[in-house]
Amino acid sequence: MPTIAAYIGAAVAEIAGCFAFWGWLKLDKPIWWLVPGMASLALFAYLLTLVDSTAAGRAYAAYGGVYIAASLAWLWIIEGVRPVRWDISGVVICLVGATVIIAGPR
């Protein structure tokens, strides 16, 4: 469970941090949005170090599936755009792949 929590926290932190930059550049939000955005991106990087893996690349690869799922959740919850069945199918494929990567025998 700690790995799943770290991945979910990292995904939320990364998306929020990136959205701060998006807001500043594309939505005409004030430049001070970058301050919490950068803090959020630093939190994202820290949370990935909490993943139970002996190799950073493996932890990052498995994180990719969680990031994709969290991005679509953000799309729906924050941006108000409902994912279509192809989005959901893609997320399922990615999460299966992430599970194989992080939980496979070594």
Secondary structure, DSSP 8 states (H G I E B T S, - for coil): -HHHHHHHHHHHHHHHHHHHHHHHHHS---GGGHHHHHHHHHHHHHHHTTSS-S-HHHHHHHHHHHHHHHHHHHHHHTT-----HHHHHHHHHHHHHHHHHHHS--
